[in-house]
Amino acid sequence: MKQNLRFPATWAPLFWVLLLLGCQQTAEKKEEVITVSPAGYHRVIAIKDGDTIELLKDGKPLRVRLYGIDAPEKNQDFGTRARQFISEMCFGKDVRLEVKDIDRYGRTVGIIYLPDGRNLNYEMVKNGFAWHYKAYSKDPELGRLEEEARLDKRGLWDWPSPVAPWEFRSNRKAQSAANKQLKEVHSNDAERSASAGANVYLCDSPSATTYHLDRGCRALSSCKSNILRTTYAVAGQRNRKACRVCAI
């Protein structure tokens, strides 16, 4: 004998509430899946510095150097501010890329257009966060925007004496070369002095591999054995090399 199962009338409102919640969750899941950038646009996935970003193109990261501009280096005055500004402008957004060139480092050089159509390269110069890179661009608009930013003292132009990034890089290379040359001169002087019979100091330990010109060298202070005062000839017989701390 069959029995008819009937739900209490008070259950009907609860049934419809659960049904509506289920539909809403399904719709939300569908929305979460749709994360693909619109056709012709690419998601900005990283900010390298004030003029270099990374896009997600065809499922792979693509590094892009902004065409016609040069922003302060990371370790240069205003470098961090420039990076913060460009991040606020485009990070996580879908942008359009216009390729202009491939540089000697293999990076794509191009113009970036923001979702609202603005030219990101122009915006960096307009707001005083980058220079017009005249060595690689003759764009008159970039020149005009830089002059306007200078007159209004926007961004880095509010600083007393801003240094162009290419000058900063050139000065850094020149200083590095000068330091290297100075070390070589000191090293040669140390070798000549030692070869003339000047005193050197050795840590009398089988594991020691260097000789020292300075008895107070911090590298020699870690010696747990006797410290010998001898000559370069003896140091050479023991196959000792000049200490990088005191002999250079």
BAVO-588730 format. One record per residue (C-alpha): residue number from 1; x, y, z. Coordinates in Angstrom, 3 decimals. Layout:
<recs>
<rec k="NUM" c1="X" c2="Y" c3="Z"/>
...
</recs>
This chain:
<recs>
<rec k="1" c1="0.000" c2="0.000" c3="0.000"/>
<rec k="2" c1="1.623" c2="3.313" c3="-1.123"/>
<rec k="3" c1="1.890" c2="6.279" c3="1.129"/>
<rec k="4" c1="1.786" c2="9.884" c3="-0.159"/>
<rec k="5" c1="4.667" c2="11.945" c3="1.248"/>
<rec k="6" c1="3.681" c2="15.526" c3="1.868"/>
<rec k="7" c1="5.934" c2="18.333" c3="3.153"/>
<rec k="8" c1="4.479" c2="20.662" c3="5.721"/>
<rec k="9" c1="3.241" c2="23.925" c3="4.219"/>
<rec k="10" c1="5.707" c2="25.853" c3="6.379"/>
<rec k="11" c1="8.611" c2="24.311" c3="4.414"/>
<rec k="12" c1="7.691" c2="26.012" c3="1.111"/>
<rec k="13" c1="9.353" c2="29.410" c3="1.856"/>
<rec k="14" c1="12.546" c2="27.644" c3="2.974"/>
<rec k="15" c1="12.633" c2="25.622" c3="-0.263"/>
<rec k="16" c1="12.476" c2="28.755" c3="-2.422"/>
<rec k="17" c1="15.151" c2="30.536" c3="-0.374"/>
<rec k="18" c1="17.566" c2="27.599" c3="-0.804"/>
<rec k="19" c1="16.832" c2="27.475" c3="-4.527"/>
<rec k="20" c1="17.579" c2="31.176" c3="-4.981"/>
<rec k="21" c1="20.848" c2="30.922" c3="-3.013"/>
<rec k="22" c1="21.975" c2="28.045" c3="-5.197"/>
<rec k="23" c1="21.309" c2="30.033" c3="-8.369"/>
<rec k="24" c1="23.198" c2="33.058" c3="-7.012"/>
<rec k="25" c1="26.281" c2="30.986" c3="-6.129"/>
<rec k="26" c1="26.287" c2="29.427" c3="-9.595"/>
<rec k="27" c1="26.200" c2="32.877" c3="-11.202"/>
<rec k="28" c1="29.061" c2="34.101" c3="-8.998"/>
<rec k="29" c1="31.222" c2="31.109" c3="-9.976"/>
<rec k="30" c1="30.624" c2="31.871" c3="-13.648"/>
<rec k="31" c1="31.729" c2="35.481" c3="-13.096"/>
<rec k="32" c1="34.930" c2="34.342" c3="-11.373"/>
<rec k="33" c1="35.931" c2="32.244" c3="-14.386"/>
<rec k="34" c1="35.779" c2="35.215" c3="-16.767"/>
<rec k="35" c1="39.239" c2="36.771" c3="-16.145"/>
<rec k="36" c1="40.576" c2="36.853" c3="-19.725"/>
<rec k="37" c1="41.715" c2="40.258" c3="-20.976"/>
<rec k="38" c1="39.693" c2="41.792" c3="-23.834"/>
<rec k="39" c1="40.976" c2="41.175" c3="-27.361"/>
<rec k="40" c1="44.052" c2="43.287" c3="-28.099"/>
<rec k="41" c1="44.703" c2="44.029" c3="-24.421"/>
<rec k="42" c1="47.191" c2="42.493" c3="-21.983"/>
<rec k="43" c1="47.231" c2="42.351" c3="-18.180"/>
<rec k="44" c1="50.092" c2="44.197" c3="-16.425"/>
<rec k="45" c1="51.596" c2="41.600" c3="-14.052"/>
<rec k="46" c1="54.772" c2="43.330" c3="-12.806"/>
<rec k="47" c1="56.442" c2="46.728" c3="-12.456"/>
<rec k="48" c1="60.224" c2="46.640" c3="-12.863"/>
<rec k="49" c1="60.926" c2="50.364" c3="-12.527"/>
<rec k="50" c1="59.602" c2="53.709" c3="-13.684"/>
<rec k="51" c1="59.868" c2="52.891" c3="-17.379"/>
<rec k="52" c1="59.755" c2="49.085" c3="-17.583"/>
<rec k="53" c1="56.777" c2="46.790" c3="-16.974"/>
<rec k="54" c1="55.748" c2="43.193" c3="-17.680"/>
<rec k="55" c1="52.593" c2="42.129" c3="-19.491"/>
<rec k="56" c1="50.934" c2="38.743" c3="-19.739"/>
<rec k="57" c1="50.841" c2="38.107" c3="-23.490"/>
<rec k="58" c1="49.725" c2="34.771" c3="-24.937"/>
<rec k="59" c1="50.079" c2="33.239" c3="-21.491"/>
<rec k="60" c1="53.724" c2="34.330" c3="-21.121"/>
<rec k="61" c1="55.361" c2="37.348" c3="-19.423"/>
<rec k="62" c1="56.576" c2="40.030" c3="-21.838"/>
<rec k="63" c1="58.935" c2="42.764" c3="-20.624"/>
<rec k="64" c1="58.210" c2="46.160" c3="-22.155"/>
<rec k="65" c1="60.428" c2="49.249" c3="-22.039"/>
<rec k="66" c1="58.338" c2="52.395" c3="-22.455"/>
<rec k="67" c1="59.292" c2="54.122" c3="-25.696"/>
<rec k="68" c1="60.742" c2="57.628" c3="-25.683"/>
<rec k="69" c1="61.101" c2="58.108" c3="-21.913"/>
<rec k="70" c1="63.720" c2="57.488" c3="-19.234"/>
<rec k="71" c1="62.711" c2="57.328" c3="-15.557"/>
<rec k="72" c1="65.050" c2="57.624" c3="-12.545"/>
<rec k="73" c1="66.946" c2="54.445" c3="-11.638"/>
<rec k="74" c1="65.843" c2="52.414" c3="-8.592"/>
<rec k="75" c1="68.800" c2="53.628" c3="-6.493"/>
<rec k="76" c1="68.525" c2="57.198" c3="-7.784"/>
<rec k="77" c1="66.630" c2="60.113" c3="-6.236"/>
<rec k="78" c1="62.921" c2="59.804" c3="-7.094"/>
<rec k="79" c1="63.379" c2="56.270" c3="-8.449"/>
<rec k="80" c1="60.997" c2="54.764" c3="-5.888"/>
<rec k="81" c1="58.401" c2="57.497" c3="-6.417"/>
<rec k="82" c1="58.440" c2="56.942" c3="-10.182"/>
<rec k="83" c1="57.945" c2="53.204" c3="-9.710"/>
<rec k="84" c1="55.039" c2="53.800" c3="-7.307"/>
<rec k="85" c1="53.355" c2="56.181" c3="-9.730"/>
<rec k="86" c1="53.516" c2="53.862" c3="-12.726"/>
<rec k="87" c1="52.272" c2="51.015" c3="-10.527"/>
<rec k="88" c1="49.231" c2="53.052" c3="-9.504"/>
<rec k="89" c1="48.568" c2="53.869" c3="-13.146"/>
<rec k="90" c1="48.666" c2="50.394" c3="-14.668"/>
<rec k="91" c1="49.425" c2="47.438" c3="-12.352"/>
<rec k="92" c1="46.776" c2="44.729" c3="-12.633"/>
<rec k="93" c1="45.016" c2="46.541" c3="-15.480"/>
<rec k="94" c1="44.397" c2="45.492" c3="-19.079"/>
<rec k="95" c1="46.409" c2="47.724" c3="-21.399"/>
<rec k="96" c1="47.076" c2="47.955" c3="-25.105"/>
<rec k="97" c1="50.618" c2="47.710" c3="-26.478"/>
<rec k="98" c1="51.943" c2="49.441" c3="-29.585"/>
<rec k="99" c1="55.347" c2="47.927" c3="-30.399"/>
<rec k="100" c1="57.961" c2="50.393" c3="-31.660"/>
<rec k="101" c1="61.217" c2="48.398" c3="-31.516"/>
<rec k="102" c1="63.283" c2="45.619" c3="-29.878"/>
<rec k="103" c1="66.271" c2="46.974" c3="-27.943"/>
<rec k="104" c1="69.776" c2="45.491" c3="-27.614"/>
<rec k="105" c1="68.751" c2="43.671" c3="-24.432"/>
<rec k="106" c1="65.940" c2="41.863" c3="-26.249"/>
<rec k="107" c1="63.205" c2="43.905" c3="-24.594"/>
<rec k="108" c1="60.148" c2="45.041" c3="-26.445"/>
<rec k="109" c1="60.049" c2="48.836" c3="-26.710"/>
<rec k="110" c1="56.595" c2="50.300" c3="-27.087"/>
<rec k="111" c1="53.790" c2="52.645" c3="-26.162"/>
<rec k="112" c1="51.288" c2="51.568" c3="-23.521"/>
<rec k="113" c1="47.671" c2="52.732" c3="-23.684"/>
<rec k="114" c1="45.653" c2="52.598" c3="-20.464"/>
<rec k="115" c1="42.061" c2="51.260" c3="-20.305"/>
<rec k="116" c1="40.714" c2="54.820" c3="-20.627"/>
<rec k="117" c1="42.824" c2="55.434" c3="-23.744"/>
<rec k="118" c1="45.513" c2="57.621" c3="-22.170"/>
<rec k="119" c1="49.124" c2="57.197" c3="-23.310"/>
<rec k="120" c1="51.098" c2="55.911" c3="-20.276"/>
<rec k="121" c1="54.412" c2="57.125" c3="-21.746"/>
<rec k="122" c1="52.995" c2="60.640" c3="-21.946"/>
<rec k="123" c1="51.522" c2="60.426" c3="-18.447"/>
<rec k="124" c1="54.912" c2="59.594" c3="-16.909"/>
<rec k="125" c1="56.532" c2="62.668" c3="-18.460"/>
<rec k="126" c1="53.492" c2="64.904" c3="-17.972"/>
<rec k="127" c1="53.442" c2="64.250" c3="-14.221"/>
<rec k="128" c1="57.171" c2="64.732" c3="-13.748"/>
<rec k="129" c1="58.208" c2="61.109" c3="-13.233"/>
<rec k="130" c1="60.360" c2="60.672" c3="-16.343"/>
<rec k="131" c1="62.459" c2="62.555" c3="-18.885"/>
<rec k="132" c1="61.899" c2="62.712" c3="-22.613"/>
<rec k="133" c1="64.621" c2="60.330" c3="-23.861"/>
<rec k="134" c1="65.729" c2="62.494" c3="-26.781"/>
<rec k="135" c1="68.551" c2="60.148" c3="-27.800"/>
<rec k="136" c1="65.944" c2="57.579" c3="-28.878"/>
<rec k="137" c1="62.834" c2="59.660" c3="-29.572"/>
<rec k="138" c1="62.031" c2="62.860" c3="-31.432"/>
<rec k="139" c1="58.373" c2="62.900" c3="-30.371"/>
<rec k="140" c1="57.549" c2="66.639" c3="-30.064"/>
<rec k="141" c1="54.688" c2="65.912" c3="-27.658"/>
<rec k="142" c1="57.062" c2="64.312" c3="-25.160"/>
<rec k="143" c1="59.276" c2="67.384" c3="-25.392"/>
<rec k="144" c1="56.307" c2="69.688" c3="-24.814"/>
<rec k="145" c1="55.064" c2="67.665" c3="-21.841"/>
<rec k="146" c1="58.507" c2="67.700" c3="-20.212"/>
<rec k="147" c1="58.820" c2="71.458" c3="-20.606"/>
<rec k="148" c1="55.352" c2="71.911" c3="-19.123"/>
<rec k="149" c1="56.210" c2="69.669" c3="-16.153"/>
<rec k="150" c1="59.449" c2="71.601" c3="-15.588"/>
<rec k="151" c1="57.676" c2="74.964" c3="-15.523"/>
<rec k="152" c1="54.980" c2="73.677" c3="-13.134"/>
<rec k="153" c1="57.602" c2="71.917" c3="-10.945"/>
<rec k="154" c1="55.727" c2="68.628" c3="-11.050"/>
<rec k="155" c1="57.197" c2="65.484" c3="-9.575"/>
<rec k="156" c1="60.991" c2="65.352" c3="-9.751"/>
<rec k="157" c1="61.161" c2="68.876" c3="-11.195"/>
<rec k="158" c1="60.354" c2="70.179" c3="-7.724"/>
<rec k="159" c1="63.820" c2="68.993" c3="-6.653"/>
<rec k="160" c1="66.755" c2="71.477" c3="-6.720"/>
<rec k="161" c1="69.009" c2="69.685" c3="-9.226"/>
<rec k="162" c1="67.492" c2="66.525" c3="-10.737"/>
<rec k="163" c1="70.014" c2="64.341" c3="-12.577"/>
<rec k="164" c1="68.974" c2="62.679" c3="-15.823"/>
<rec k="165" c1="69.080" c2="58.850" c3="-15.604"/>
<rec k="166" c1="71.534" c2="58.504" c3="-18.516"/>
<rec k="167" c1="73.936" c2="60.893" c3="-16.753"/>
<rec k="168" c1="73.485" c2="58.987" c3="-13.486"/>
<rec k="169" c1="74.336" c2="55.689" c3="-15.235"/>
<rec k="170" c1="77.332" c2="57.231" c3="-16.994"/>
<rec k="171" c1="78.710" c2="58.687" c3="-13.746"/>
<rec k="172" c1="78.247" c2="55.358" c3="-11.993"/>
<rec k="173" c1="80.167" c2="53.500" c3="-14.720"/>
<rec k="174" c1="82.964" c2="56.067" c3="-14.648"/>
<rec k="175" c1="83.242" c2="55.802" c3="-10.851"/>
<rec k="176" c1="83.303" c2="52.004" c3="-11.040"/>
<rec k="177" c1="86.106" c2="52.114" c3="-13.632"/>
<rec k="178" c1="88.078" c2="54.602" c3="-11.510"/>
<rec k="179" c1="87.727" c2="52.407" c3="-8.420"/>
<rec k="180" c1="88.907" c2="49.381" c3="-10.352"/>
<rec k="181" c1="91.937" c2="51.265" c3="-11.665"/>
<rec k="182" c1="92.776" c2="52.521" c3="-8.166"/>
<rec k="183" c1="92.670" c2="48.977" c3="-6.787"/>
<rec k="184" c1="95.019" c2="47.798" c3="-9.529"/>
<rec k="185" c1="97.475" c2="50.599" c3="-8.685"/>
<rec k="186" c1="97.381" c2="49.726" c3="-4.983"/>
<rec k="187" c1="97.833" c2="46.056" c3="-5.787"/>
<rec k="188" c1="100.865" c2="46.762" c3="-7.990"/>
<rec k="189" c1="102.359" c2="49.021" c3="-5.317"/>
<rec k="190" c1="101.884" c2="46.286" c3="-2.728"/>
<rec k="191" c1="103.576" c2="43.701" c3="-4.943"/>
<rec k="192" c1="106.522" c2="46.016" c3="-5.645"/>
<rec k="193" c1="106.901" c2="46.843" c3="-1.972"/>
<rec k="194" c1="106.780" c2="43.174" c3="-0.979"/>
<rec k="195" c1="109.226" c2="42.092" c3="-3.681"/>
<rec k="196" c1="111.714" c2="44.662" c3="-2.417"/>
<rec k="197" c1="111.985" c2="42.740" c3="0.851"/>
<rec k="198" c1="109.432" c2="44.630" c3="2.921"/>
<rec k="199" c1="108.001" c2="42.880" c3="5.934"/>
<rec k="200" c1="104.845" c2="40.814" c3="5.559"/>
<rec k="201" c1="102.829" c2="38.896" c3="8.107"/>
<rec k="202" c1="101.694" c2="35.298" c3="7.923"/>
<rec k="203" c1="99.256" c2="33.285" c3="9.976"/>
<rec k="204" c1="101.322" c2="30.186" c3="10.831"/>
<rec k="205" c1="98.464" c2="27.804" c3="10.097"/>
<rec k="206" c1="98.418" c2="24.995" c3="7.480"/>
<rec k="207" c1="95.039" c2="26.235" c3="6.242"/>
<rec k="208" c1="96.135" c2="29.873" c3="5.743"/>
<rec k="209" c1="96.618" c2="30.945" c3="2.113"/>
<rec k="210" c1="97.439" c2="34.680" c3="2.246"/>
<rec k="211" c1="100.102" c2="37.120" c3="3.425"/>
<rec k="212" c1="99.356" c2="40.535" c3="4.969"/>
<rec k="213" c1="101.053" c2="43.907" c3="4.697"/>
<rec k="214" c1="99.315" c2="45.253" c3="7.785"/>
<rec k="215" c1="99.825" c2="43.593" c3="11.168"/>
<rec k="216" c1="96.464" c2="44.984" c3="12.260"/>
<rec k="217" c1="94.549" c2="43.624" c3="9.230"/>
<rec k="218" c1="91.081" c2="42.464" c3="10.302"/>
<rec k="219" c1="91.490" c2="39.328" c3="8.179"/>
<rec k="220" c1="94.609" c2="38.457" c3="10.183"/>
<rec k="221" c1="92.853" c2="38.996" c3="13.507"/>
<rec k="222" c1="90.990" c2="35.705" c3="13.071"/>
<rec k="223" c1="94.265" c2="33.744" c3="13.078"/>
<rec k="224" c1="94.295" c2="31.136" c3="15.890"/>
<rec k="225" c1="98.007" c2="30.306" c3="15.431"/>
<rec k="226" c1="101.197" c2="32.328" c3="15.742"/>
<rec k="227" c1="101.573" c2="35.394" c3="13.516"/>
<rec k="228" c1="104.969" c2="35.431" c3="11.793"/>
<rec k="229" c1="106.804" c2="38.546" c3="10.637"/>
<rec k="230" c1="108.761" c2="37.564" c3="7.553"/>
<rec k="231" c1="109.535" c2="38.585" c3="3.962"/>
<rec k="232" c1="107.765" c2="38.313" c3="0.632"/>
<rec k="233" c1="110.244" c2="35.628" c3="-0.456"/>
<rec k="234" c1="109.168" c2="33.380" c3="2.411"/>
<rec k="235" c1="105.498" c2="34.092" c3="1.679"/>
<rec k="236" c1="106.149" c2="33.070" c3="-1.941"/>
<rec k="237" c1="107.804" c2="29.829" c3="-0.842"/>
<rec k="238" c1="104.647" c2="29.023" c3="1.106"/>
<rec k="239" c1="102.488" c2="29.822" c3="-1.936"/>
<rec k="240" c1="100.761" c2="32.644" c3="-0.114"/>
<rec k="241" c1="98.761" c2="35.238" c3="-2.070"/>
<rec k="242" c1="98.152" c2="38.890" c3="-1.203"/>
<rec k="243" c1="95.293" c2="39.517" c3="1.234"/>
<rec k="244" c1="92.362" c2="41.260" c3="-0.480"/>
<rec k="245" c1="91.708" c2="43.376" c3="2.598"/>
<rec k="246" c1="95.067" c2="44.993" c3="3.382"/>
<rec k="247" c1="97.130" c2="44.501" c3="0.220"/>
<rec k="248" c1="94.634" c2="46.055" c3="-2.238"/>
</recs>
